[in-house]
């Protein structure tokens, strides 16, 4: 029989809260939840609690919200819980070694990729952008490096051609909690030895998932249709792929793309040329194939199917013209 573990949980967004819920419903004991201080949100800039704090309070679990762990007082407070393990999921704070080593079994992290691929801040987006056919979650033992710790357990899923970062996020949010509880079952065994069970990452195979930047959202028609399609999917829900349309020198608009598909095209039109504009979408030539824009968002408007936009803006999208300018 597995002895229940006393767990400190550290996390912030809904993704983390789903993992916390799995722990609350498991045989283990969550003794405290750590999350960042409440932040102003909404028009009134009212201080708002994160998803993990709300869930912890609903379940009468102690909540701690240190700004960081630099103070000895915060370090000692965590040590007082005498936890067996600390589970970290999308927490947002770097943990110093004194915290990593405080629990008996150390700290473990749920990471949104199959390590050592896509270490870093944006593994879901970079996996889509690269065209990976499979991804998943890794439960790893945390060390002082960035996602470099030994792997305890992995769980995989298929990346479909229609997946966006939003849908893939949901897939991993379903995979992660089960993988986490399975990991704790392994670690709670009386004869558990990390050195015998865990897998050391091969640093030679590591890739880095750089944090997203808004400037990356600009669509470059000099890329292939497949590359552009992957970017469209990777940047939903943020920052959303976009391009500038110039009605005139003084009137320029940013158009966001929420849905697109790759089409076969073997002509010689310049990249960025509009090939078709009908109820199916606006088809744009690229350096290899064409990209059909199917759902677009005009500035200050909600996202609409192209057929609805063409009803009022068909002059913007004349066949043979550039997608970036009128006429």
C-alpha positions, 0 to 999 in steps of 0.5 A: 500500500502506498503511503500518502505524500504531503504535498506543497503545490505551486502554480498559477493559471487554469492549467495548474488548477486542473493539476491541483484538482487531481491532487486534491482528489487523490490519496495524497495531502495538499498541505499548502498552495503557493501562487503569485500575489493577486494582480489588478485585472479588468477595467476597474483594476481590481485585485484578482486571485489566480485560478489555483488560489481560488481552488485552494480556498474552496478546499480550505487549503492554506495559500502562500503568496510570496513575491519570491523566495529571496527572503529567509523568512519565506524559505523558512515558512516553506520548510515548516510545512515539512512536505514530502514533495513540492509539485510545480506547474506553471508557477512563474517564479524561479526557485532557488536551490534552497527551495528545490532541496527543502522537501524530502523528495525535492520538487517536480515539474509538469512540462508541456513537451517531451523533454529534452525537446522544447525546454523553455517558456513556449513548448506548445507553440514551438512544437506546433510551429515546427510541425511536430507530429507528436508531443506530450508532457514530461514529469521531471525532477527539478534542478537549478537548470532550465527544464534540465532535470531528470525525467520521471514519466512522460505521456504523449498525444498526437498533434493533428493538422487542425490543432492550435495552441489553444486546443493542444493546451487542452489536450495536455491539460487532460494528459498532465494530471493523470501523469502527475498522479501516476508519478506520485504513486511511483515516488511514494513507494517505500523502495523508490530510488530516483537514481534507479528509476529516472532518465537523464536528459540527453542534452545533445537532443535539447531544443529551446522554446523561446518565449513568444514575441508579438513581432513574430505574428507578422505573416511573411508571404515569402515562406511556404504555405505549410510554414505559414499555416503552422504559424497561424495555428501556433499563435492562437490564442496569442499573439494571433498571426496578422498582416498589414493591409494598406487601403491608402498611404494614410489608411492602414489596417492590421488584419488577424488570421484565426483560421486558414488552410493549405491549398495546392498551387503550382503557378508562378504568381508573386508571393502575397498575390490574391488568387481567389476570393470567394465564400470558401476564403481568400487564397494567397500565393506563397513560395510553395503552395497557397494559403487560404484565409478562412476566418479574419478579424478586422480592427475593432471587430470580432473574427468573422468567416471570410464570406461575411467580410467579403459582403462589405469589403470585397474591394479590398481583396481583388483577385490579382492584387496584393493582399497587403494593399488595395488595387 
